[in-house]
C-alpha cells in the first residue's frame, strides 16, 4: 500500500486550520502531520517533520507565508519542501511573489474542499497546481516583471525539441495540447517535460514557465 501524502497545515486562523486538517485527514491517501499558526513555526516544523507538502497561508504573524515559503522552497534551498500557498486575498496580489518564493501552487481559500484536496495531490505529485489556462493568464500578466534577466536561449542546456516543448509549456499548453501541436504521443511529451525539469533543476511546470520568461524564450 502506498504511504499517504504527509501534509503540514500553516494558518493563523484556528478555525480554518482545523477545518483544513479535518478535510485532509478524512482522505485515505493524505495525512496531517502537523499544524501551526505562524510562518516561523511552519519553517521549523517543516524542517523537522519533512512533510511532503506544506499548505501555507500568506498573512501570518512572526513570519509571513511568502517569506516562510522562500525559506523552505526558494532558490538555494538544498532540500526544498513543496508548498501550496492558500490565501483569502486576491490572486493578483500575491501570486507573483508566491511563485518567485518557490511555491508549487496557489489556491484561494474559498475554493471547494475537493479543489483543495486535488491541489494537494497535484503539487505532491510534482506537477503544478495551476491549470494551463491559469498559468498562461498569470504568467503573461507578470511577464514584464519576470522578464529582466541576462541570458537567452543560446546558453540553455536543452535540445532544440526540448526548447520547443518548454516554449509550449510557457504558452500554457497542457501535455495533450503539446502532443497535438508537435504530433507526438502524450507519453513522449511527459518524457520531454521530465528531462526539461531535470536538466534545468526545476521542481515543476510553474518554475519552468517562470524560467522561460526570465530567459526571454517566450514573449
MDTraj code that builds the backbone (N, CA, C; nanometers):
import mdtraj as md
import numpy as np

residues = "UNK UNK UNK UNK UNK UNK UNK UNK UNK UNK UNK UNK UNK UNK UNK UNK UNK UNK UNK UNK UNK UNK UNK UNK UNK UNK UNK UNK UNK UNK UNK UNK UNK UNK UNK UNK UNK UNK UNK UNK UNK UNK UNK UNK UNK UNK UNK UNK UNK UNK UNK UNK UNK UNK UNK UNK UNK UNK UNK UNK UNK UNK UNK UNK UNK UNK UNK UNK UNK UNK UNK UNK UNK UNK UNK UNK UNK UNK UNK UNK UNK UNK UNK UNK UNK UNK UNK UNK UNK UNK UNK UNK UNK UNK UNK UNK UNK UNK UNK UNK UNK UNK UNK UNK UNK UNK UNK UNK UNK UNK UNK UNK UNK UNK UNK UNK UNK UNK UNK UNK UNK UNK UNK UNK UNK UNK UNK UNK UNK UNK UNK UNK UNK UNK UNK UNK UNK UNK UNK UNK UNK UNK UNK UNK UNK UNK UNK UNK UNK UNK UNK UNK UNK UNK UNK UNK UNK UNK UNK UNK UNK UNK UNK UNK UNK UNK UNK UNK UNK UNK UNK UNK UNK UNK UNK UNK UNK UNK UNK UNK UNK UNK UNK UNK UNK UNK UNK UNK UNK UNK UNK UNK UNK UNK UNK UNK UNK UNK UNK UNK UNK UNK UNK UNK UNK UNK UNK UNK UNK UNK UNK UNK UNK UNK UNK UNK UNK UNK UNK".split()
xyz = np.array([
    [0.0848, -0.1197, 0.0000],
    [0.0000, 0.0000, 0.0000],
    [0.0886, 0.1249, 0.0000],
    [0.0526, 0.2231, -0.0826],
    [0.1298, 0.3460, -0.0915],
    [0.1127, 0.4291, 0.0346],
    [0.2232, 0.4835, 0.0839],
    [0.2173, 0.5676, 0.2041],
    [0.1388, 0.6942, 0.1735],
    [0.0614, 0.7435, 0.2707],
    [-0.0159, 0.8664, 0.2461],
    [0.0752, 0.9880, 0.2300],
    [0.0250, 1.0883, 0.1592],
    [0.0960, 1.2153, 0.1439],
    [0.0914, 1.2876, 0.2782],
    [0.2080, 1.3253, 0.3291],
    [0.2178, 1.3885, 0.4607],
    [0.2071, 1.5401, 0.4452],
    [0.1121, 1.6010, 0.5166],
    [0.0797, 1.7421, 0.4983],
    [0.0984, 1.8200, 0.6285],
    [0.1604, 1.9376, 0.6180],
    [0.1676, 2.0331, 0.7286],
    [0.0775, 2.1504, 0.6941],
    [-0.0098, 2.1900, 0.7873],
    [-0.1032, 2.2996, 0.7646],
    [-0.0601, 2.4207, 0.8473],
    [-0.0379, 2.5351, 0.7794],
    [0.0035, 2.6579, 0.8475],
    [-0.0968, 2.7692, 0.8166],
    [-0.1705, 2.8099, 0.9187],
    [-0.2694, 2.9176, 0.9039],
    [-0.2920, 2.9788, 1.0409],
    [-0.2959, 3.1123, 1.0475],
    [-0.3085, 3.1768, 1.1781],
    [-0.4512, 3.1749, 1.2316],
    [-0.5492, 3.1384, 1.1494],
    [-0.6875, 3.1292, 1.1966],
    [-0.7175, 2.9842, 1.2355],
    [-0.7380, 2.9640, 1.3645],
    [-0.7547, 2.8282, 1.4169],
    [-0.8712, 2.7541, 1.3517],
    [-0.9796, 2.8259, 1.3240],
    [-1.0972, 2.7613, 1.2654],
    [-1.0655, 2.7088, 1.1250],
    [-0.9975, 2.7900, 1.0454],
    [-0.9609, 2.7476, 0.9101],
    [-0.8585, 2.6352, 0.9161],
    [-0.7607, 2.6506, 1.0045],
    [-0.6560, 2.5479, 1.0189],
    [-0.7172, 2.4120, 1.0559],
    [-0.8082, 2.4145, 1.1535],
    [-0.8742, 2.2905, 1.1954],
    [-0.9611, 2.2346, 1.0837],
    [-1.0291, 2.3236, 1.0120],
    [-1.1131, 2.2794, 0.9012],
    [-1.0325, 2.2108, 0.7920],
    [-0.9214, 2.2735, 0.7546],
    [-0.8329, 2.2124, 0.6551],
    [-0.7843, 2.0757, 0.7022],
    [-0.7374, 2.0715, 0.8271],
    [-0.6821, 1.9473, 0.8805],
    [-0.7873, 1.8358, 0.8822],
    [-0.9106, 1.8712, 0.9187],
    [-1.0185, 1.7720, 0.9245],
    [-1.0491, 1.7169, 0.7845],
    [-1.0570, 1.8075, 0.6867],
    [-1.0856, 1.7669, 0.5487],
    [-0.9732, 1.6774, 0.4956],
    [-0.8489, 1.7173, 0.5207],
    [-0.7333, 1.6431, 0.4687],
    [-0.7220, 1.5065, 0.5351],
    [-0.7359, 1.5039, 0.6675],
    [-0.7199, 1.3776, 0.7416],
    [-0.8290, 1.2757, 0.7097],
    [-0.9419, 1.3224, 0.6561],
    [-1.0510, 1.2303, 0.6227],
    [-1.0215, 1.1511, 0.4957],
    [-0.9139, 1.1893, 0.4246],
    [-0.8787, 1.1201, 0.3000],
    [-0.7813, 1.0057, 0.3279],
    [-0.8045, 0.8890, 0.2717],
    [-0.7167, 0.7745, 0.2992],
    [-0.5748, 0.7911, 0.2463],
    [-0.5578, 0.8787, 0.1464],
    [-0.4250, 0.8956, 0.0860],
    [-0.3519, 1.0197, 0.1357],
    [-0.4118, 1.0891, 0.2348],
    [-0.3499, 1.2101, 0.2895],
    [-0.3432, 1.2001, 0.4415],
    [-0.2423, 1.2636, 0.5003],
    [-0.2247, 1.2588, 0.6467],
    [-0.1666, 1.3907, 0.6957],
    [-0.2327, 1.4535, 0.7917],
    [-0.1813, 1.5770, 0.8518],
    [-0.0797, 1.5402, 0.9594],
    [0.0437, 1.5872, 0.9435],
    [0.1488, 1.5538, 1.0399],
    [0.1789, 1.6693, 1.1347],
    [0.1194, 1.7859, 1.1080],
    [0.1434, 1.8987, 1.1962],
    [0.0575, 2.0181, 1.1589],
    [0.0345, 2.1065, 1.2582],
    [-0.0404, 2.2298, 1.2364],
    [0.0296, 2.3422, 1.3109],
    [0.0205, 2.4648, 1.2582],
    [0.0785, 2.5795, 1.3288],
    [0.0120, 2.7080, 1.2814],
    [0.0383, 2.8167, 1.3543],
    [-0.0296, 2.9427, 1.3264],
    [0.0590, 3.0582, 1.2881],
    [0.1880, 3.0336, 1.2645],
    [0.2750, 3.1420, 1.2180],
    [0.3843, 3.0850, 1.1278],
    [0.4426, 3.1734, 1.0476],
    [0.5389, 3.1308, 0.9474],
    [0.6677, 3.0730, 1.0027],
    [0.7156, 3.1286, 1.1110],
    [0.8413, 3.0784, 1.1673],
    [0.8257, 2.9355, 1.2181],
    [0.7142, 2.9096, 1.2866],
    [0.6879, 2.7732, 1.3333],
    [0.6702, 2.6790, 1.2148],
    [0.6076, 2.7292, 1.1080],
    [0.5897, 2.6474, 0.9875],
    [0.7247, 2.6035, 0.9319],
    [0.8193, 2.6958, 0.9267],
    [0.9538, 2.6632, 0.8771],
    [1.0203, 2.5607, 0.9681],
    [1.0127, 2.5827, 1.0994],
    [1.0752, 2.4919, 1.1952],
    [1.0135, 2.3515, 1.1874],
    [0.8804, 2.3462, 1.1828],
    [0.8131, 2.2160, 1.1771],
    [0.8412, 2.1437, 1.0454],
    [0.8420, 2.2196, 0.9360],
    [0.8677, 2.1573, 0.8057],
    [1.0080, 2.0986, 0.8007],
    [1.1035, 2.1687, 0.8571],
    [1.2414, 2.1179, 0.8579],
    [1.2551, 1.9955, 0.9475],
    [1.1755, 1.9915, 1.0541],
    [1.1859, 1.8794, 1.1485],
    [1.1034, 1.7588, 1.1041],
    [0.9805, 1.7847, 1.0556],
    [0.8890, 1.6759, 1.0217],
    [0.9037, 1.6271, 0.8783],
    [0.9624, 1.7107, 0.7906],
    [0.9804, 1.6777, 0.6486],
    [0.8504, 1.6286, 0.5845],
    [0.7446, 1.7109, 0.5850],
    [0.6208, 1.6724, 0.5179],
    [0.6408, 1.6691, 0.3665],
    [0.5507, 1.6040, 0.2964],
    [0.5563, 1.6034, 0.1503],
    [0.5132, 1.7380, 0.0939],
    [0.4267, 1.8069, 0.1679],
    [0.3755, 1.9359, 0.1222],
    [0.3315, 2.0200, 0.2411],
    [0.3504, 2.1512, 0.2292],
    [0.3016, 2.2461, 0.3300],
    [0.1895, 2.3274, 0.2677],
    [0.0715, 2.3273, 0.3326],
    [-0.0373, 2.4157, 0.2927],
    [-0.0172, 2.5453, 0.3704],
    [0.0190, 2.6526, 0.2988],
    [0.0708, 2.7737, 0.3623],
    [-0.0194, 2.8947, 0.3395],
    [-0.0643, 2.9548, 0.4494],
    [-0.1364, 3.0808, 0.4420],
    [-0.0366, 3.1929, 0.4114],
    [-0.0848, 3.3033, 0.3548],
    [0.0039, 3.4156, 0.3237],
    [0.0190, 3.5087, 0.4425],
    [-0.0932, 3.5541, 0.4966],
    [-0.0895, 3.6535, 0.6039],
    [-0.0853, 3.5840, 0.7389],
    [0.0353, 3.5780, 0.7984],
    [0.0531, 3.5161, 0.9297],
    [0.1482, 3.6004, 1.0133],
    [0.1374, 3.5917, 1.1458],
    [0.2280, 3.6682, 1.2331],
    [0.3683, 3.6079, 1.2373],
    [0.4607, 3.6828, 1.2944],
    [0.6007, 3.6452, 1.3169],
    [0.6769, 3.6393, 1.1842],
    [0.6275, 3.5580, 1.0919],
    [0.6879, 3.5456, 0.9592],
    [0.5747, 3.5182, 0.8612],
    [0.5628, 3.5983, 0.7549],
    [0.4510, 3.5759, 0.6632],
    [0.4750, 3.4536, 0.5750],
    [0.3693, 3.4088, 0.5092],
    [0.3765, 3.2866, 0.4313],
    [0.4697, 3.2933, 0.3119],
    [0.4844, 3.4118, 0.2538],
    [0.5745, 3.4259, 0.1384],
    [0.7192, 3.4042, 0.1820],
    [0.7588, 3.4673, 0.2913],
    [0.8964, 3.4509, 0.3397],
    [0.9188, 3.3086, 0.3901],
    [0.8187, 3.2514, 0.4559],
    [0.8311, 3.1123, 0.5014],
    [0.8490, 3.0195, 0.3815],
    [0.7739, 3.0453, 0.2738],
    [0.7874, 2.9661, 0.1507],
    [0.9270, 2.9804, 0.0934],
    [0.9782, 3.1024, 0.0923],
    [1.1131, 3.1271, 0.0391],
    [1.2183, 3.0473, 0.1171],
    [1.2020, 3.0390, 0.2481],
    [1.2988, 2.9661, 0.3305],
    [1.2891, 2.8147, 0.3129],
    [1.1716, 2.7687, 0.2727],
    [1.1516, 2.6244, 0.2560],
    [1.1706, 2.5771, 0.1126],
    [1.1441, 2.6647, 0.0157],
    [1.1420, 2.6194, -0.1237],
    [1.2108, 2.7143, -0.2209],
    [1.2710, 2.8217, -0.1689],
    [1.3290, 2.9222, -0.2571],
    [1.4629, 2.8817, -0.3164],
    [1.5136, 2.9702, -0.3990],
    [1.6422, 2.9471, -0.4642],
    [1.7511, 2.9252, -0.3593],
    [1.8332, 2.8234, -0.3800],
    [1.9433, 2.7967, -0.2897],
    [1.9108, 2.7050, -0.1740],
    [1.7833, 2.6700, -0.1571],
    [1.7458, 2.5760, -0.0504],
    [1.7895, 2.4363, -0.0933],
    [1.8722, 2.3723, -0.0129],
    [1.9330, 2.2453, -0.0538],
    [1.8343, 2.1285, -0.0547],
    [1.7387, 2.1297, 0.0352],
    [1.6428, 2.0192, 0.0418],
    [1.5023, 2.0782, 0.0493],
    [1.4517, 2.1334, -0.0619],
    [1.3256, 2.2082, -0.0583],
    [1.2033, 2.1228, -0.0287],
    [1.1034, 2.1884, 0.0278],
    [0.9748, 2.1258, 0.0569],
    [0.8717, 2.1868, -0.0380],
    [0.7814, 2.1069, -0.0891],
    [0.6767, 2.1594, -0.1771],
    [0.5786, 2.2423, -0.0948],
    [0.5383, 2.3565, -0.1505],
    [0.4471, 2.4464, -0.0798],
    [0.3274, 2.4798, -0.1680],
    [0.2081, 2.4651, -0.1105],
    [0.0846, 2.5091, -0.1739],
    [0.0363, 2.6315, -0.0963],
    [0.0411, 2.7478, -0.1593],
    [0.0006, 2.8720, -0.0942],
    [-0.1508, 2.8876, -0.1062],
    [-0.2156, 2.9098, 0.0081],
    [-0.3611, 2.9274, 0.0120],
    [-0.3912, 3.0590, 0.0825],
    [-0.4741, 3.1435, 0.0215],
    [-0.4999, 3.2743, 0.0801],
    [-0.6417, 3.3210, 0.0523],
    [-0.6921, 3.4089, 0.1382],
    [-0.8234, 3.4704, 0.1161],
    [-0.8104, 3.5901, 0.0230],
    [-0.6884, 3.6336, -0.0021],
    [-0.6676, 3.7575, -0.0755],
    [-0.6645, 3.7356, -0.2260],
    [-0.6858, 3.8434, -0.2958],
    [-0.6950, 3.8394, -0.4415],
    [-0.5739, 3.7742, -0.5048],
    [-0.5980, 3.6915, -0.6033],
    [-0.4933, 3.6170, -0.6715],
    [-0.3823, 3.7082, -0.7222],
    [-0.4211, 3.8202, -0.7830],
    [-0.3223, 3.9113, -0.8409],
    [-0.2251, 3.9643, -0.7365],
    [-0.2727, 3.9756, -0.6139],
    [-0.1959, 4.0433, -0.5100],
    [-0.0706, 3.9660, -0.4698],
    [-0.0792, 3.8342, -0.4687],
    [0.0301, 3.7557, -0.4127],
    [0.0897, 3.6498, -0.5049],
    [0.0247, 3.6228, -0.6172],
    [0.0690, 3.5085, -0.6967],
    [0.2127, 3.5224, -0.7440],
    [0.2502, 3.6422, -0.7878],
    [0.3860, 3.6598, -0.8396],
    [0.4896, 3.6340, -0.7314],
    [0.4704, 3.6943, -0.6138],
    [0.5665, 3.6762, -0.5046],
    [0.5685, 3.5322, -0.4560],
    [0.4517, 3.4680, -0.4535],
    [0.4457, 3.3284, -0.4102],
    [0.5238, 3.2387, -0.5048],
    [0.5074, 3.2590, -0.6353],
    [0.5787, 3.1764, -0.7332],
    [0.7289, 3.2047, -0.7282],
    [0.7654, 3.3297, -0.7147],
    [0.9080, 3.3642, -0.7045],
    [0.9700, 3.3048, -0.5793],
    [0.8898, 3.2947, -0.4735],
    [0.9408, 3.2399, -0.3473],
    [0.9596, 3.0891, -0.3534],
    [0.9032, 3.0257, -0.4584],
    [0.9226, 2.8818, -0.4744],
    [0.7986, 2.7971, -0.4579],
    [0.6812, 2.8619, -0.4430],
    [0.5576, 2.7848, -0.4285],
    [0.5299, 2.7033, -0.5546],
    [0.4760, 2.5838, -0.5362],
    [0.4410, 2.4976, -0.6489],
    [0.2939, 2.5103, -0.6870],
    [0.2184, 2.5860, -0.6094],
    [0.0774, 2.6036, -0.6402],
    [0.0191, 2.7191, -0.5616],
    [-0.0974, 2.7643, -0.6060],
    [-0.1612, 2.8809, -0.5458],
    [-0.3113, 2.8606, -0.5526],
    [-0.3789, 2.8767, -0.4391],
    [-0.5218, 2.8491, -0.4313],
    [-0.5884, 2.9501, -0.3387],
    [-0.7121, 2.9878, -0.3717],
    [-0.7882, 3.0753, -0.2835],
    [-0.8645, 2.9930, -0.1807],
    [-0.8805, 3.0496, -0.0606],
    [-0.9442, 2.9751, 0.0482],
    [-1.0912, 2.9467, 0.0232],
    [-1.1540, 3.0213, -0.0663],
    [-1.2954, 2.9946, -0.0925],
    [-1.3145, 2.8841, -0.1967],
    [-1.2045, 2.8215, -0.2376],
    [-1.2157, 2.7067, -0.3283],
    [-1.2867, 2.5930, -0.2550],
    [-1.3653, 2.5122, -0.3249],
    [-1.4334, 2.3991, -0.2592],
    [-1.3333, 2.2976, -0.2071],
    [-1.3706, 2.2211, -0.1034],
    [-1.2801, 2.1213, -0.0448],
    [-1.2178, 2.0278, -0.1483],
    [-1.2963, 1.9866, -0.2469],
    [-1.2443, 1.8943, -0.3484],
    [-1.1270, 1.9566, -0.4242],
    [-1.1335, 2.0884, -0.4465],
    [-1.0254, 2.1564, -0.5181],
    [-0.8998, 2.1646, -0.4312],
    [-0.9182, 2.1880, -0.3010],
    [-0.8050, 2.1882, -0.2085],
    [-0.7364, 2.0517, -0.2090],
    [-0.8153, 1.9456, -0.1980],
    [-0.7595, 1.8102, -0.1940],
    [-0.6882, 1.7762, -0.3245],
    [-0.7498, 1.8142, -0.4364],
    [-0.6867, 1.7885, -0.5653],
    [-0.5586, 1.8696, -0.5793],
    [-0.5609, 1.9922, -0.5256],
    [-0.4415, 2.0759, -0.5297],
    [-0.3266, 2.0138, -0.4521],
    [-0.3561, 1.9599, -0.3351],
    [-0.2541, 1.8934, -0.2538],
    [-0.1964, 1.7736, -0.3288],
    [-0.2843, 1.6930, -0.3859],
    [-0.2377, 1.5740, -0.4590],
    [-0.1554, 1.6137, -0.5820],
    [-0.1989, 1.7183, -0.6504],
    [-0.1298, 1.7629, -0.7709],
    [0.0110, 1.8109, -0.7390],
    [0.0218, 1.8976, -0.6386],
    [0.1526, 1.9516, -0.6013],
    [0.2422, 1.8411, -0.5452],
    [0.1854, 1.7529, -0.4638],
    [0.2642, 1.6436, -0.4052],
    [0.3208, 1.5518, -0.5130],
    [0.2494, 1.5394, -0.6246],
    [0.2942, 1.4516, -0.7329],
    [0.4070, 1.5127, -0.8148],
    [0.4347, 1.6421, -0.7895],
    [0.5419, 1.7085, -0.8637],
    [0.4922, 1.7949, -0.9770],
    [0.3612, 1.7975, -0.9975],
    [0.3043, 1.8825, -1.1018],
    [0.2703, 2.0190, -1.0425],
    [0.2406, 2.1138, -1.1302],
    [0.1987, 2.2461, -1.0842],
    [0.0487, 2.2453, -1.0610],
    [0.0037, 2.3181, -0.9603],
    [-0.1393, 2.3243, -0.9335],
    [-0.2114, 2.4044, -1.0402],
    [-0.1495, 2.5091, -1.0892],
    [-0.2175, 2.5987, -1.1808],
    [-0.2517, 2.5279, -1.3109],
    [-0.3760, 2.5363, -1.3506],
    [-0.4179, 2.4786, -1.4781],
    [-0.3486, 2.5545, -1.5912],
    [-0.3288, 2.4912, -1.7066],
    [-0.2593, 2.5574, -1.8169],
    [-0.3125, 2.6960, -1.8503],
    [-0.4468, 2.7093, -1.8559],
    [-0.5016, 2.8406, -1.8919],
    [-0.4758, 2.9441, -1.7831],
    [-0.4716, 2.9005, -1.6573],
    [-0.4411, 2.9930, -1.5475],
    [-0.2945, 3.0328, -1.5530],
    [-0.2075, 2.9351, -1.5802],
    [-0.0652, 2.9647, -1.5955],
    [-0.0450, 3.0689, -1.7033],
    [-0.1120, 3.0494, -1.8152],
    [-0.0970, 3.1415, -1.9285],
    [-0.1399, 3.2818, -1.8876],
    [-0.2530, 3.2901, -1.8186],
    [-0.3070, 3.4193, -1.7785],
    [-0.2168, 3.4895, -1.6772],
    [-0.1745, 3.4161, -1.5738],
    [-0.0992, 3.4763, -1.4650],
    [0.0420, 3.5140, -1.5063],
    [0.1117, 3.4201, -1.5675],
    [0.2498, 3.4491, -1.6033],
    [0.2550, 3.5536, -1.7133],
    [0.1579, 3.5489, -1.8053],
    [0.1518, 3.6521, -1.9079],
    [0.1358, 3.7896, -1.8463],
    [0.0549, 3.7978, -1.7424],
    [0.0292, 3.9259, -1.6765],
    [0.1550, 3.9785, -1.6077],
    [0.2382, 3.8869, -1.5560],
    [0.3560, 3.9293, -1.4818],
    [0.4846, 3.9184, -1.5636],
    [0.4698, 3.8950, -1.6940],
    [0.5876, 3.8733, -1.7787],
    [0.6863, 3.9896, -1.7705],
    [0.6348, 4.1113, -1.7665],
    [0.7235, 4.2279, -1.7636],
    [0.8072, 4.2304, -1.6365],
    [0.7536, 4.1766, -1.5275],
    [0.8278, 4.1753, -1.4015],
    [0.9234, 4.0571, -1.3950],
    [0.8849, 3.9477, -1.4587],
    [0.9698, 3.8288, -1.4567],
    [1.0854, 3.8433, -1.5551],
    [1.0598, 3.9123, -1.6658],
    [1.1469, 3.9085, -1.7822],
    [1.2917, 3.9518, -1.7594],
    [1.3154, 4.0662, -1.6919],
    [1.4530, 4.1178, -1.6911],
    [1.5524, 4.0204, -1.6279],
    [1.6343, 3.9602, -1.7093],
    [1.7423, 3.8735, -1.6616],
    [1.8353, 3.8453, -1.7783],
    [1.9626, 3.8324, -1.7469],
    [2.0589, 3.8075, -1.8529],
    [2.0420, 3.6674, -1.9097],
    [2.0988, 3.6488, -2.0251],
    [2.0950, 3.5156, -2.0862],
    [1.9790, 3.5013, -2.1822],
    [1.9790, 3.3938, -2.2565],
    [1.8735, 3.3659, -2.3522],
    [1.8788, 3.2195, -2.3893],
    [1.8265, 3.1891, -2.5042],
    [1.8181, 3.0502, -2.5468],
    [1.9543, 2.9882, -2.5732],
    [2.0536, 3.0716, -2.6091],
    [2.1823, 3.0158, -2.6514],
    [2.2554, 2.9398, -2.5418],
    [2.2342, 2.9745, -2.4155],
    [2.3051, 2.9031, -2.3090],
    [2.2115, 2.8166, -2.2239],
    [2.0929, 2.7873, -2.2758],
    [2.0015, 2.6962, -2.2072],
    [2.0383, 2.5532, -2.2476],
    [2.0667, 2.4660, -2.1498],
    [2.1176, 2.3312, -2.1811],
    [2.0096, 2.2333, -2.2274],
    [1.9351, 2.2715, -2.3301],
    [1.8289, 2.1878, -2.3820],
    [1.8470, 2.1651, -2.5317],
    [1.7959, 2.0543, -2.5801],
    [1.7979, 2.0287, -2.7240],
    [1.6933, 2.1179, -2.7907],
    [1.6987, 2.1236, -2.9232],
    [1.6033, 2.2058, -2.9972],
    [1.4596, 2.1641, -2.9653],
    [1.4343, 2.0335, -2.9615],
    [1.3000, 1.9831, -2.9348],
    [1.2568, 2.0147, -2.7920],
    [1.3493, 2.0014, -2.6973],
    [1.3166, 2.0338, -2.5578],
    [1.2843, 2.1815, -2.5421],
    [1.3567, 2.2673, -2.6130],
    [1.3265, 2.4108, -2.6106],
    [1.1866, 2.4368, -2.6660],
    [1.1527, 2.3642, -2.7703],
    [1.0212, 2.3767, -2.8312],
    [0.9120, 2.3402, -2.7312],
    [0.9342, 2.2293, -2.6595],
    [0.8372, 2.1861, -2.5585],
    [0.8294, 2.2882, -2.4447],
    [0.9426, 2.3395, -2.4018],
    [0.9443, 2.4384, -2.2939],
    [0.8651, 2.5624, -2.3333],
    [0.8814, 2.6076, -2.4556],
    [0.8067, 2.7251, -2.5019],
    [0.6565, 2.6989, -2.5021],
    [0.6179, 2.5779, -2.5378],
    [0.4758, 2.5437, -2.5386],
    [0.4211, 2.5332, -2.3963],
    [0.5018, 2.4817, -2.3046],
    [0.4621, 2.4807, -2.1623],
    [0.4384, 2.6243, -2.1161],
    [0.5318, 2.7131, -2.1513],
    [0.5223, 2.8529, -2.1095],
    [0.4042, 2.9238, -2.1743],
    [0.3611, 2.8744, -2.2893],
    [0.2424, 2.9298, -2.3543],
    [0.1143, 2.8807, -2.2891],
    [0.1267, 2.7893, -2.1928],
    [0.0117, 2.7414, -2.1186],
    [-0.0533, 2.6177, -2.1745],
    [0.0161, 2.5467, -2.2629],
    [-0.0421, 2.4265, -2.3216],
    [-0.0301, 2.3072, -2.2269],
    [-0.1322, 2.2239, -2.2250],
    [-0.1288, 2.1001, -2.1478],
    [-0.0485, 1.9962, -2.2251],
    [-0.0199, 1.8825, -2.1614],
    [0.0538, 1.7760, -2.2303],
    [-0.0184, 1.7289, -2.3561],
    [-0.1509, 1.7154, -2.3469],
    [-0.2264, 1.6697, -2.4636],
    [-0.2218, 1.7729, -2.5763],
    [-0.2269, 1.9000, -2.5406],
    [-0.2194, 2.0060, -2.6419],
    [-0.0811, 2.0109, -2.7062],
    [0.0228, 1.9910, -2.6245],
    [0.1591, 1.9877, -2.6789],
    [0.1731, 1.8687, -2.7736],
    [0.1194, 1.7548, -2.7324],
    [0.1253, 1.6352, -2.8175],
    [0.0588, 1.6610, -2.9520],
    [-0.0569, 1.7270, -2.9499],
    [-0.1273, 1.7579, -3.0728],
    [-0.0518, 1.8560, -3.1605],
    [0.0092, 1.9562, -3.0963],
    [0.0838, 2.0573, -3.1710],
    [0.2058, 1.9983, -3.2398],
    [0.2776, 1.9109, -3.1693],
    [0.4019, 1.8546, -3.2220],
    [0.3808, 1.7197, -3.2908],
    [0.2575, 1.6711, -3.2880],
    [0.2220, 1.5429, -3.3484],
    [0.3096, 1.4304, -3.2904],
    [0.3090, 1.4231, -3.1577],
    [0.3790, 1.3168, -3.0866],
    [0.2854, 1.2646, -2.9780],
    [0.3206, 1.1541, -2.9134],
    [0.2338, 1.0967, -2.8110],
    [0.2454, 1.1744, -2.6788],
    [0.1431, 1.1603, -2.5943],
    [0.1481, 1.2252, -2.4634],
    [0.2595, 1.1667, -2.3774],
    [0.2878, 1.0383, -2.3918],
    [0.3985, 0.9770, -2.3170],
    [0.5317, 1.0401, -2.3554],
    [0.5478, 1.0688, -2.4846],
    [0.6707, 1.1352, -2.5303],
    [0.6797, 1.2756, -2.4722],
    [0.5660, 1.3451, -2.4662],
    [0.5639, 1.4791, -2.4061],
    [0.6057, 1.4713, -2.2599],
    [0.5505, 1.3725, -2.1877],
    [0.5863, 1.3559, -2.0460],
    [0.7364, 1.3330, -2.0295],
    [0.7936, 1.2564, -2.1201],
    [0.9379, 1.2311, -2.1154],
    [1.0155, 1.3604, -2.1358],
    [0.9730, 1.4395, -2.2339],
    [1.0390, 1.5677, -2.2589],
    [1.0279, 1.6610, -2.1381],
    [0.9082, 1.6680, -2.0798],
    [0.8868, 1.7553, -1.9635],
    [0.9772, 1.7122, -1.8479],
    [0.9850, 1.5819, -1.8239],
    [1.0704, 1.5299, -1.7174],
    [1.2171, 1.5657, -1.7415],
    [1.2624, 1.5505, -1.8670],
    [1.4009, 1.5849, -1.8999],
    [1.4280, 1.7334, -1.8788],
    [1.3324, 1.8162, -1.9204],
    [1.3483, 1.9616, -1.9062],
    [1.3625, 1.9998, -1.7590],
    [1.2751, 1.9468, -1.6759],
    [1.2796, 1.9790, -1.5332],
    [1.4103, 1.9313, -1.4706],
    [1.4556, 1.8129, -1.5105],
    [1.5809, 1.7584, -1.4559],
    [1.7006, 1.8417, -1.5000],
    [1.7093, 1.8711, -1.6300],
    [1.8234, 1.9458, -1.6834],
    [1.8329, 2.0869, -1.6251],
    [1.7181, 2.1493, -1.6033],
    [1.7170, 2.2873, -1.5548],
    [1.7055, 2.2948, -1.4025],
    [1.7011, 2.1773, -1.3369],
    [1.6908, 2.1701, -1.1915],
    [1.5677, 2.2460, -1.1417],
    [1.4543, 2.2179, -1.2050],
    [1.3273, 2.2798, -1.1687],
    [1.2361, 2.1747, -1.1075],
    [1.1464, 2.2175, -1.0184],
    [1.0606, 2.1217, -0.9483],
    [0.9312, 2.0921, -1.0223],
    [0.8805, 2.1888, -1.0990],
    [0.7502, 2.1684, -1.1605],
    [0.7307, 2.2632, -1.2778],
    [0.6131, 2.2545, -1.3390],
    [0.5831, 2.3324, -1.4598],
    [0.5758, 2.4823, -1.4312],
    [0.5313, 2.5203, -1.3116],
    [0.5268, 2.6626, -1.2785],
    [0.6670, 2.7221, -1.2864],
    [0.7641, 2.6535, -1.2267],
    [0.9015, 2.7030, -1.2326],
    [0.9532, 2.7039, -1.3757],
    [0.9095, 2.6062, -1.4558],
    [0.9517, 2.6018, -1.5960],
    [0.8991, 2.7231, -1.6717],
    [0.7752, 2.7623, -1.6444],
    [0.7175, 2.8792, -1.7098],
    [0.7939, 3.0062, -1.6715],
    [0.8188, 3.0230, -1.5422],
    [0.8923, 3.1406, -1.4959],
    [1.0321, 3.1437, -1.5577],
    [1.0975, 3.0273, -1.5636],
    [1.2305, 3.0166, -1.6240],
    [1.2267, 3.0635, -1.7692],
    [1.1268, 3.0173, -1.8439],
    [1.1168, 3.0528, -1.9859],
    [1.1002, 3.2025, -2.0046],
    [1.0199, 3.2643, -1.9192],
    [1.0015, 3.4094, -1.9296],
    [1.1280, 3.4847, -1.8899],
    [1.1948, 3.4374, -1.7861],
    [1.3174, 3.5032, -1.7413],
    [1.4249, 3.4987, -1.8495],
    [1.4294, 3.3905, -1.9239],
    [1.5291, 3.3745, -2.0291],
    [1.4875, 3.4389, -2.1607],
    [1.3681, 3.4934, -2.1625],
    [1.3227, 3.5556, -2.2851],
    [1.2881, 3.4586, -2.3948],
    [1.2549, 3.3342, -2.3565],
    [1.2243, 3.2312, -2.4561],
    [1.0829, 3.2473, -2.5119],
    [0.9974, 3.3208, -2.4393],
    [0.8620, 3.3477, -2.4852],
    [0.8322, 3.4946, -2.4659],
    [0.7388, 3.5450, -2.5443],
    [0.7031, 3.6873, -2.5381],
    [0.5659, 3.7024, -2.4749],
])
top = md.Topology()
chain = top.add_chain()
for i, resn in enumerate(residues, 1):
    res = top.add_residue(resn, chain, resSeq=i)
    for name in ("N", "CA", "C"):
        top.add_atom(name, md.element.get_by_symbol(name[0]), res)
traj = md.Trajectory(xyz[None], top)
